[in-house]
Amino acid sequence: MQANSKSAVSKNEKGSAWPAGPEAFPDLMTPVEAAMYLRLHETGRHTPKSAIRTLNFFRDRGWLRATKYARSVWYRKLELERFLENKTEE
């Protein structure tokens, strides 16, 4: 691999690595995938860990619903779209 080729990982200004985003987001996403779907990785202020805290903040206030099973938290694409619809200005 050439030294100047683009990495599969993006970094924010704090230097924390985000995984490569999927070409198409699945209907059921991990917290990191959900954060990327909401484009939190593009703000330059979030690391994957802080983005998960932000999603938890949204959940704690009832703004975003998650699915919990198998000892994990997952986000349905439908719920993320509903969240964005509610946040969209009229």
One Martini backbone bead per residue (centre of mass of N, CA, C, O) as a GRO file, in nm:
protein
   90
    1MET     BB    1   0.097   0.035   0.022
    2GLN     BB    2   0.072   0.354  -0.004
    3ALA     BB    3   0.143   0.637   0.181
    4ASN     BB    4  -0.087   0.830   0.019
    5SER     BB    5  -0.314   0.666   0.085
    6LYS     BB    6  -0.628   0.609   0.180
    7SER     BB    7  -0.785   0.544   0.455
    8ALA     BB    8  -1.044   0.349   0.624
    9VAL     BB    9  -0.991   0.582   0.832
   10SER     BB   10  -1.122   0.834   1.027
   11LYS     BB   11  -1.029   1.157   1.160
   12ASN     BB   12  -1.028   1.374   1.399
   13GLU     BB   13  -0.887   1.635   1.569
   14LYS     BB   14  -0.826   1.422   1.815
   15GLY     BB   15  -0.747   1.130   1.660
   16SER     BB   16  -0.993   0.954   1.645
   17ALA     BB   17  -1.103   0.655   1.527
   18TRP     BB   18  -1.293   0.560   1.256
   19PRO     BB   19  -1.463   0.362   1.087
   20ALA     BB   20  -1.563   0.243   0.815
   21GLY     BB   21  -1.816   0.302   0.619
   22PRO     BB   22  -2.085   0.199   0.487
   23GLU     BB   23  -2.248   0.187   0.189
   24ALA     BB   24  -2.488   0.054   0.356
   25PHE     BB   25  -2.722   0.076   0.585
   26PRO     BB   26  -2.862  -0.100   0.810
   27ASP     BB   27  -3.154  -0.165   0.992
   28LEU     BB   28  -2.933  -0.261   1.207
   29MET     BB   29  -2.739  -0.081   1.450
   30THR     BB   30  -2.483   0.024   1.584
   31PRO     BB   31  -2.377   0.289   1.756
   32VAL     BB   32  -2.160   0.374   1.548
   33GLU     BB   33  -2.339   0.356   1.298
   34ALA     BB   34  -2.551   0.557   1.399
   35ALA     BB   35  -2.358   0.797   1.422
   36MET     BB   36  -2.288   0.792   1.120
   37TYR     BB   37  -2.575   0.831   1.014
   38LEU     BB   38  -2.582   1.118   1.176
   39ARG     BB   39  -2.284   1.246   1.128
   40LEU     BB   40  -2.089   1.281   1.383
   41HIS     BB   41  -1.805   1.235   1.237
   42GLU     BB   42  -1.827   1.530   1.078
   43THR     BB   43  -1.790   1.751   1.316
   44GLY     BB   44  -1.502   1.707   1.491
   45ARG     BB   45  -1.613   1.641   1.808
   46HIS     BB   46  -1.616   1.328   1.767
   47THR     BB   47  -1.600   1.025   1.899
   48PRO     BB   48  -1.710   0.722   1.934
   49LYS     BB   49  -1.755   0.751   2.242
   50SER     BB   50  -1.905   1.032   2.239
   51ALA     BB   51  -2.135   0.942   2.049
   52ILE     BB   52  -2.259   0.738   2.244
   53ARG     BB   53  -2.326   0.948   2.459
   54THR     BB   54  -2.519   1.108   2.279
   55LEU     BB   55  -2.721   0.880   2.231
   56ASN     BB   56  -2.786   0.847   2.535
   57PHE     BB   57  -2.900   1.128   2.571
   58PHE     BB   58  -3.135   1.094   2.372
   59ARG     BB   59  -3.260   0.851   2.522
   60ASP     BB   60  -3.302   0.981   2.809
   61ARG     BB   61  -3.513   1.200   2.665
   62GLY     BB   62  -3.685   1.042   2.431
   63TRP     BB   63  -3.575   1.100   2.124
   64LEU     BB   64  -3.450   0.799   2.126
   65ARG     BB   65  -3.474   0.470   2.014
   66ALA     BB   66  -3.393   0.147   2.130
   67THR     BB   67  -3.250  -0.180   2.100
   68LYS     BB   68  -3.257  -0.456   2.335
   69TYR     BB   69  -3.017  -0.725   2.292
   70ALA     BB   70  -2.777  -0.936   2.373
   71ARG     BB   71  -2.639  -0.714   2.558
   72SER     BB   72  -2.738  -0.486   2.351
   73VAL     BB   73  -2.728  -0.197   2.145
   74TRP     BB   74  -2.967  -0.085   1.905
   75TYR     BB   75  -3.045   0.066   1.578
   76ARG     BB   76  -3.300   0.169   1.397
   77LYS     BB   77  -3.349   0.326   1.110
   78LEU     BB   78  -3.637   0.423   1.166
   79GLU     BB   79  -3.561   0.578   1.432
   80LEU     BB   80  -3.354   0.772   1.305
   81GLU     BB   81  -3.555   0.902   1.108
   82ARG     BB   82  -3.751   1.003   1.325
   83PHE     BB   83  -3.550   1.183   1.470
   84LEU     BB   84  -3.489   1.368   1.226
   85GLU     BB   85  -3.777   1.463   1.180
   86ASN     BB   86  -3.803   1.602   1.465
   87LYS     BB   87  -3.538   1.795   1.405
   88THR     BB   88  -3.678   1.925   1.179
   89GLU     BB   89  -3.742   2.208   1.043
   90GLU     BB   90  -4.026   2.418   0.937
   0.00000   0.00000   0.00000
